[in-house]
Amino acid sequence: MPRCFPGEPYLHFYLGSAYEKTGDPGRALDEFQKCEALDPNFEVAVYKVGYFLAKGGKFSDAAVQFKKVTEMDPSNAQAHFNLALALQKSGMTRKLNPNLRLPAN
């Protein structure tokens, strides 16, 4: 990790993006979490944390992240969809809007 500007959220965001592109989801998640810790309103970083948590099967934690994104940007359709999916996968269907419920498999 570069020692220049360690408190800069964009540094962690770009490192997370680089790790994502090179196929290292664990390190990508770590960097996106650091970015979010430095700037809780960095919407894309919050979304990416949710995305990688969901990919790792941590659907309850991912739902928290996607909920944050929908509160930051109520028009973010992808975050609404992923929130519904994460709630469904974590068994928290009672929290779903009936219009967002996914069909049972």
N, C-alpha and C positions, 0 to 999 in steps of 0.2 A: 504494500500500500504506500503510495507516495506520501511523503511527510509534508509537502507543501499544501497549505490550505486544508487541513484535516477537518475543519469546521464548516466547510463549504458543501451545502447539500448537492449542488450540481456535480461536484467531483464524484460523490457516491452514486448519483444517478447514472452518470456516464460509465462508471466502472461496472455498475449493475447491468447496464445495457450491453457492455462488452462481454461480461461473463454469460449473459443470456445468449448472445450470438455465438459464443464458442462452446455452448452446450454444458455450462456449469451452473445448474439451477441453484445449488446450495450457496455458492458464493454470490450469485446474482441476488438471491433473497436477502442475504446478509447486507449487501450494499444498499438495496432499496429500503431495508429497515433502518439503516443508519441515516439515509436521506430523509425518511419520514420523521425520525427522531429529531433531526435538526430543523426540519420545516414541516410540521404536521398538516399544513395546507397545500403541500406539493401533491396535487391531485393525481398525477400520473404515477408517482412513487407509491402513493397509498393504494392505487389500483394494482400496481405490479406486485406489491406485497400480497394482496388478496389472491392474485392470479397464481403466484408461486405456492402459497399456502394450499390453495385448492388442488394444484397439481400434485402436491405432496400428501393429499388426502386429509388435510386439516380443515374440513369444511366449516366447522363452527367458527374457527378463527378467521377463515376467509370471508364468511358472512359478515363479520364485524367490519372488516376492511371495506367490503363492497357497500355496506350500509353507510359508512363514512363518505364514500365517493358519491352516493346518491344524494346525500345531504349537501355536499359541496356543489354538486351540479345535478339538479333534478332532471335535466334533459339527457343525461348520459344513459342511453338505452342499453348499452353493453353492460354497464354496472348493474342496472336493474335486473337484466336477464341473469347475470352471474350471481347476484344476490339470491334470486329465486332458486337457481340451481344449487347453490351452496346450502340454502335452508332445506331444500328437498333432500339432498344427499346426507345432511346431518340429522335428518329426522325431525326437524323443527317446522313441519308443515303448518302447524297452527299459527305461525307468524306470517305465513304467506297470504297475500291478497288472493282471494279466490280466483281472480282472473289470471294470476300468474302461476297457478298450480300446473305442474307438468303431469302428463299422463303416466300412470303406473306401468312399470315394465312387467 
